[in-house]
Amino acid sequence: RWDQVRAQTDQGSEFRDAQKVYFGLFEELHHSLNTAASIEVRSDREAMLAAMKAAGQALYRCSLELRNDPEVVLAALASFPLSLAFASPAIRADRETILQAVKINGRALKSASHELRGDKEI
């Protein structure tokens, strides 16, 4: 992915400006997720959904409610395949969510419930 970003930086100052804004927001969000004062952010579905698309490894920082939200978990998986390990037990046992997760990345099966890991159809 980074090779594509580097290649695109040659496309002009407009892209570089947008890239600076994106990385600035990402750093701010990363800092918010790593502070105790971010309970509101960790429970904000829209903010966390956007964060998961960029940094799925931060799923463990989401509120328990959001770790039980299939859309948030699948967004995290798209950017970090191993993030299913941080999802709620209910999500890891949900057959439909696991089917979608495995389509995104087969390694997600490692974090599925024991029962689903043995499911031949998955």
Legacy VTK file of the C-alpha trace (Angstrom):
# vtk DataFile Version 3.0
C-alpha trace
ASCII
DATASET POLYDATA
POINTS 122 float
0.000 0.000 0.000
2.731 2.456 0.905
4.285 2.104 -2.539
1.006 3.350 -4.008
0.927 6.290 -1.598
4.510 7.203 -2.427
3.797 6.975 -6.151
0.753 9.214 -5.779
2.673 11.906 -3.887
4.201 12.851 -7.211
0.753 13.777 -8.478
0.852 17.267 -7.055
0.518 19.418 -3.996
-3.250 18.826 -3.690
-2.679 15.162 -2.875
0.184 15.974 -0.463
-2.029 18.509 1.336
-4.831 15.969 1.690
-2.315 13.390 2.883
-1.037 15.764 5.603
-4.589 16.359 6.813
-5.340 12.625 6.834
-2.198 11.740 8.781
-2.775 14.628 11.189
-6.290 13.395 11.928
-5.033 9.834 12.251
-2.379 10.861 14.789
-4.970 12.835 16.763
-7.349 9.874 16.778
-4.559 7.483 17.753
-3.681 9.751 20.691
-7.350 9.954 21.721
-7.671 6.183 21.692
-4.630 5.833 23.934
-5.812 8.186 26.670
-8.166 7.432 29.517
-10.263 10.507 28.666
-11.483 9.028 25.390
-14.476 7.028 26.640
-16.775 9.170 24.491
-14.635 8.615 21.387
-14.426 4.867 22.028
-18.220 4.704 22.112
-18.829 6.975 19.109
-19.858 4.551 16.370
-19.128 6.830 13.409
-15.720 7.905 14.715
-14.683 4.355 15.520
-16.005 3.021 12.218
-13.779 5.527 10.400
-10.852 4.651 12.672
-11.255 0.935 12.033
-11.070 1.478 8.283
-7.648 3.064 8.779
-6.319 1.142 11.779
-8.204 -2.048 12.566
-5.642 -3.046 15.165
-7.264 -0.443 17.440
-10.454 -2.541 17.712
-9.445 -3.469 21.252
-9.833 0.225 22.148
-13.497 0.308 21.074
-16.257 0.108 23.624
-17.614 -3.368 24.323
-20.792 -2.385 22.499
-18.857 -1.554 19.315
-16.764 -4.729 19.541
-20.125 -6.468 19.277
-21.088 -4.514 16.124
-20.513 -6.603 12.967
-19.985 -3.564 10.728
-17.308 -2.093 13.001
-15.555 -5.463 13.326
-15.605 -6.088 9.567
-14.216 -2.601 8.927
-11.372 -3.381 11.326
-10.718 -6.696 9.579
-10.383 -4.999 6.212
-7.361 -3.034 7.442
-5.985 -5.519 10.008
-6.938 -9.182 9.488
-6.021 -10.259 13.011
-8.365 -7.766 14.704
-11.119 -10.387 15.028
-9.298 -11.525 18.170
-10.503 -8.281 19.820
-14.155 -8.727 18.817
-16.752 -9.862 21.310
-17.271 -13.599 21.840
-20.741 -13.218 20.304
-19.253 -11.821 17.080
-16.599 -14.537 16.961
-19.419 -17.096 17.218
-21.672 -15.418 14.637
-21.573 -17.550 11.507
-22.531 -14.789 9.033
-19.940 -12.371 10.388
-17.243 -15.050 10.311
-18.148 -15.975 6.724
-17.724 -12.326 5.717
-14.518 -12.034 7.745
-13.000 -15.089 6.061
-13.873 -13.628 2.654
-11.902 -10.520 3.622
-8.990 -12.557 4.941
-8.809 -16.279 5.595
-6.582 -15.754 8.622
-9.603 -14.386 10.466
-10.760 -17.975 10.960
-8.086 -18.400 13.646
-10.044 -16.066 15.932
-13.485 -17.527 15.259
-15.209 -19.575 17.941
-14.059 -23.172 18.329
-17.356 -24.382 16.890
-17.022 -22.270 13.738
-13.362 -23.155 13.200
-14.579 -26.747 12.768
-17.345 -25.786 10.322
-16.432 -27.347 6.950
-18.492 -24.793 4.988
-16.503 -21.897 6.406
LINES 1 123
122 0 1 2 3 4 5 6 7 8 9 10 11 12 13 14 15 16 17 18 19 20 21 22 23 24 25 26 27 28 29 30 31 32 33 34 35 36 37 38 39 40 41 42 43 44 45 46 47 48 49 50 51 52 53 54 55 56 57 58 59 60 61 62 63 64 65 66 67 68 69 70 71 72 73 74 75 76 77 78 79 80 81 82 83 84 85 86 87 88 89 90 91 92 93 94 95 96 97 98 99 100 101 102 103 104 105 106 107 108 109 110 111 112 113 114 115 116 117 118 119 120 121
